[in-house]
Amino acid sequence: MEPKPNPTPLSSLGLYLGVAFLAFFSCLVLGRSYYDNDLIYQFVPFRIFLKNQLAQGHFPLWNPYLFGGQPFFANPNTMMCYPLTYLTLLFPIPYDLGVFFFIHMVLAAGGAHFWLKSLRLSENACRMGALAFALSGVFWWELIHLQILAAYALFPWLMGLLEGLFKEWSRPRAFLAGLCFALIFSCGGFQSTTCVFYTALVYFLFKLFNREANPGAPAGPLPWKKLAVALLFALWGALPLLVHLIPAQEFSQLTNRRDPGQTYENFNGTFSMVPSTVYQFLFPSMGLPEGQTIDQAIQNITDRVNVGNDFLADFGYIGAWAPLLFFFAFKRKDRRFPWFLLAVAALSILTAFGRYFPLHRALCSILPGLDLSRAPFRFIQTYVLFGSALLAYGFQSLERTLGEKGSPSGVLFPAAIYGALLVLAGLTRPALTWRELIALLLGLTGLALWGMTRTWKTLGRWAFQAALVLPLLLTGWGDFQTGPASNMDYRGNFPALTALGDDAAPGRYYMDSGLVYPVRKDTLAYGIPFPDNSMVAVGLRDIGGYSPILLKNYLEIRNLPMRTNFQLMALKGMLFSQDHGDIPDFNHRALGSLFFYEPKSRFEYLNVPYQFSAPPVGGGDLRVMSQPDFNPADQAVLEKPLDPGILSQLPGKKAALKYEWVKDEPDHQIFQVHLDLNSLVTFSDIAFPGWKASVDGKPSPILTADHSFRALFLPAGGHRVEFEYVPWWGKPLLGFLAAWCLTALLYAAFLYRSRKLPVLDAPQPQ
């Protein structure tokens, strides 16, 4: 008789640590790193900037290096509110990415195990479900989006904490559930946050009104008072999300996320999963073009109109055996909860279809917050989580059936038919489906040994478990490859950055879209589009940059005539990959293999216009600035008319200006300015709520000029002009967070002091 396996939770943790270490061995041991797409374009530059600033004792709230300046802390993609960001920054960049991935794979597997265990599944079943979730297509192909990956890893922890609440309406559990959601929110992936929130809400309501679906829950009517108290404690636990929500909301209100021209077709429905591609749930590589890997196909936007491609279903990959285990999940007496899991998983798939099915469009018009996010395919995360739970239920049914005496034909026959059909399907493109073919053949062999022999039962069970896990690991390894860590050495790979940095004068550069940045993958060297955000990492100002979230004012001034835009942005030079010959008003020279153009007449960072106008009622400043004779050096269009007291002090002619940049920090700038006449001075920095100015130590009101830029009135003479970014929410949120942490610590101390201690028997007399 086969001895029943009895793995322990500790051994399961060891398994997850081992699998994660194996998955990212090349990063943790061999010094290699993932670098594709948003990693090299956005996250690595931001992490380098953040780490450098922290090393200087500065907590950066503003990013002056892109788009004329925009918030840094309030930008969700910087992940500055997510605690584990700072833990991984302790390591050298880009090694910290490997540590980040390793930690979050362990978190994903551990969280799924925690949730599944609360559903009273066996340890082996929990392991299979947890590994399916942690090694899924979502995890592997969201490596390039750290905020999405982090929220995904925390998703099952929230479900486990909610499940625990229905066993006991415990205040600490409610508090932890709220805190877990706050952590998910702090990751900065708003698309994932909305998916997690509405999935958790549906789960909570189902469990609340289906008491029979809560094994282990106390009998009797619903304790409404305890529920109300639990909700209050959950709200208390979730309060830290305000630290991210309030700055992000302020930023969002002024960005393209609130564009009035935004429609379902050009925003919410973009990145929809094509229904005809759901076969990728089983064979992720089957439809790939010759010579492409999954990560390349996913990152290649072939549909420029709808913004998407035909490979988004790859995110739903949890193995070729998953549907069969879904079927076995219903071989139990109580099928209500598996039916719920299946129904919500199916709804998430229909939602992921986006523009191809009406559900997502309807939800965007009904559910708050959903209208601000796009990429409906990311709702596939719910399918993956609930599908992993169904897989675990199915594996447990399989364990029980094959462990009982009697004929296993009720399991082996459908498994043989299922496996044979998929093998035949996979053989149509064996070069691309070989992983799944190995898994199917290994699984069929394992089931046969497990169900039809006595001596080889244990081997058969292990073979089938390997068939569930191995293809997921192989797919991740094979279709998202690493390169040398030197790919993230922006200066070393692009020497022009060092040359540009030698010019200390204030101003910005234009980096042409045709510039090529060299990277390596194994022995292959090739070029990718230049990562504009690398300018943040090296401390250079760029007229442009890369971000999915942009200030509306910046987008509007970008459409002005080129020369006007260059003047407003204080252009120092343009870098091209090709020689464009002579350009009027520009000198050019070779810069290594590149070509650098700089204006013959310098575009100043500070200007002293003497002609002022205010836009007519209802706007119009952009129309004035679009005129060919508009010159920001002499003219300024003000947001509102000048105060008569200031206007009376202006001489009506151009002042002579001398200035020096004394201090340049992200949130703090100091200029030494000298004027021979009273004048309005414009600065080539974007105006944004929270910037404060002082002149010679005295507060001075900041005016908005030329649609987007800061301006000050300065009397004749020498002045020390200081700008500091001090948003209204800075100190209040810091105080709030400190107070919240104090209350949480006091509550933890109270729980520790009031814990039940064992009662010792009194000693008996001798």
Beta strands, then each sheet from edge to edge (+ up, - down):
strand 1: 32-33
strand 2: 62-63
strand 3: 70-71
strand 4: 483-484
strand 5: 508-511
strand 6: 516-521
strand 7: 524-529
strand 8: 571-576
strand 9: 586-591
strand 10: 594-599
strand 11: 606-607
strand 12: 611-613
strand 13: 635-637
strand 14: 657-665
strand 15: 668-675
strand 16: 679-686
strand 17: 691-695
strand 18: 698-700
strand 19: 703-705
strand 20: 709-714
strand 21: 717-725
sheet 1: 1+ 4-
sheet 2: 2+ 3-
sheet 3: 5+ 8+ 10- 9+
sheet 4: 6+ 7-
sheet 5: 11+ 16- 20+ 19-
sheet 6: 12+ 13+
sheet 7: 14+ 15- 21+ 17- 18+
end
